[in-house]
Amino acid sequence: MNLKSGLPFWLIKNGLLFNYPKLEEDIKADVIIMGGGITGSIMANYLIEAGVECVVVDARSIGQGSTCASTALLQYEIDVPLFELEKKVGHKNAVRSYKLCAASIIKLQTLAKKIGFSGFEMKKSLYYANNKKNASLIKNEFAKRKENGFAVHLLEEEVIKNDYGFKAPLAILSELAAQTDAYGFAHALHQYNIEKGVKVFDRTSIEKIKHGKNGVVLKSASGRTLKAKKLIYASGYETVNYIRKKIVSLQSTYAIISDNTSVQKEYWKDNSLIWNTENPYHYLRTAHDGRIIIGGRDEEFYNPEKRDRLLPAKAKQLEKDFKKLFPKIEFHTDYFWCGTFASTKDGLPFIGTYKPLPNSYFALGYGGNGITFSLIGAEIIRDLIKGKNNSDAAIFSFDRV
């Protein structure tokens, strides 16, 4: 599946960080993780730290699918506001989902520190109404988050203008958010995991998978046999090919990044993450070298050729969007790219077992919170493999649809 095009900044910035071998012999393992992006790397870390032998295989070079195209804004807010999610999945599951995402940000920070990865920064997040009509959405969402103990502040138009430099009728400022380099993080995790005993193979495409009562047998494109007691699907959006029912809608998104500056700047208060109530919404963040990233202008289709044809025009539109919001901030597009993402009806990921495929687990971080969902998935699947009960598994199960 064609997941991206253009020049994703993180791939340009980091280049080929590490080399991994291609699988050239038959192999057996307790657990095979199919997918070596950020999800697979977190999953492998949780398993190896729990004493579970695992092997990671990826069809591409590591991190060169959706991971390198991620703008990596880490927020506990999912694509469906809390007050609306409550109507879809009930109060208990909605609040728990948000709190799990909040906790995952702190856990990701701890994980980054543990492995010595410096490309992780804690931030605040500003969610603003893009027009007066959507101010009521902000009010309802603020009330619901405040009621459930989230650290949030309601900002009026004057404060938004003074602190952030643009005009909006109302906004929610969340104290908890973060940003990272997903591509660099995935590689750093793999290097740490390899030292702990994980084997990582890239450029190893899997062509056949046979699920049985006693395990799973995989065949690579080069004819190698991979046997495992359990298989974890961490191959992101490409995993839709293995699911019999429609659980997601594949879409296209676009992003641009400005050229760098000689010094790190504070463009708006705390260089907080910024996103809005527009549908589809825009999202902004800064990078370590004074660059600014803006993404959005999503399209509700998956068609690589059509998606890619729109890329130059979308890049120009995004630059205009930024200049309209911040006319006094200089912005010259340096790189632009587009990618595929998936959304679900309730905004939640699919994590856990899938009955038609025995001895398998799925870690599908669909939606705008892919990285935080990945950590939640790693916790749940680790527990399931170890035979432990995880009360959160039901929230994200395939049985909910």
Number of C-alpha atoms within 10 A of each C-alpha: 10 13 20 25 19 17 17 24 23 18 18 11 9 12 11 14 13 11 12 15 13 17 20 13 10 13 14 14 16 14 24 28 27 24 29 32 30 32 29 30 29 25 29 31 23 21 22 18 12 12 12 18 17 25 25 24 29 26 21 17 20 28 27 20 28 22 29 26 29 25 26 21 26 29 25 24 21 21 17 18 20 23 19 17 21 17 11 15 16 12 15 10 17 22 21 14 24 21 16 16 25 19 16 22 23 16 15 19 18 13 17 19 13 11 15 13 18 14 16 22 15 16 19 20 27 25 20 27 23 20 15 11 10 16 18 13 19 23 15 14 17 23 16 18 21 13 9 14 10 17 11 18 16 18 20 15 14 15 17 22 15 12 13 19 18 17 19 22 20 24 26 22 20 23 16 20 22 23 23 24 25 25 27 25 25 23 22 21 23 28 18 17 23 15 9 14 14 20 20 26 24 20 16 22 19 19 12 12 17 12 18 13 9 11 17 21 18 21 18 19 14 13 14 15 19 21 20 22 18 22 27 23 22 29 25 26 20 16 16 17 10 11 11 8 10 10 17 18 17 19 17 23 24 29 30 28 27 20 16 17 10 7 10 13 15 11 17 19 13 13 19 24 24 20 22 21 19 13 10 13 14 21 19 23 22 23 20 15 13 17 20 21 24 24 26 24 19 21 16 14 16 19 15 18 10 11 22 19 10 14 20 14 10 24 24 13 14 23 20 14 17 19 15 11 13 17 13 11 12 10 19 15 17 13 17 25 22 30 27 26 26 25 19 17 13 18 20 26 28 26 27 23 20 16 11 11 17 17 21 25 25 25 30 26 28 25 22 24 21 27 27 26 29 26 27 26 29 24 19 25 26 23 17 16 16 12 9 11 11 13 8 17 20 15 19 22 17 18 11 9 10
